[in-house]
Amino acid sequence: MVILVEDAVLRITLAAIIGTLAAIVYCLRILVLMERRVAKIETHIENMVNKILKEELKIKKMVKKR
């Protein structure tokens, strides 16, 4: 009887450890996906800023010519 209880406790402990590890892996996966999205957003913002800067430089050149 004692062996069965120890076996059950061992199984429950292993299940808890495996469940925790699976949750950690899932969270890391989500974090990686979010980081990729943020990186894409940053790239888009950087491209927009560069376009606006080019337009501003064009406008400054046109104003200086006058």
C-alpha positions, -999 to 999 in steps of 0.1 A, spaced: 0 0 0 28 24 8 44 18 -26 11 27 -43 9 60 -24 45 68 -32 39 60 -68 9 83 -69 27 111 -53 56 107 -77 32 108 -107 15 139 -94 48 156 -88 61 147 -123 28 158 -138 30 192 -120 66 197 -131 59 188 -167 28 210 -167 49 239 -154 76 234 -180 49 233 -207 35 265 -195 69 281 -195 76 270 -230 42 283 -242 48 317 -225 82 320 -241 66 312 -275 41 340 -269 68 364 -259 88 357 -290 58 363 -312 50 395 -294 87 406 -298 85 400 -335 53 420 -338 69 449 -319 100 447 -341 78 449 -372 59 479 -357 92 496 -350 104 490 -385 72 505 -399 75 536 -377 112 540 -387 102 539 -423 75 565 -418 99 588 -399 124 585 -427 98 594 -453 86 624 -433 122 635 -428 128 634 -466 96 654 -472 107 680 -446 141 683 -462 125 688 -496 102 715 -482 132 733 -465 151 733 -498 121 748 -516 117 775 -490 154 784 -492 152 787 -529 125 814 -525 
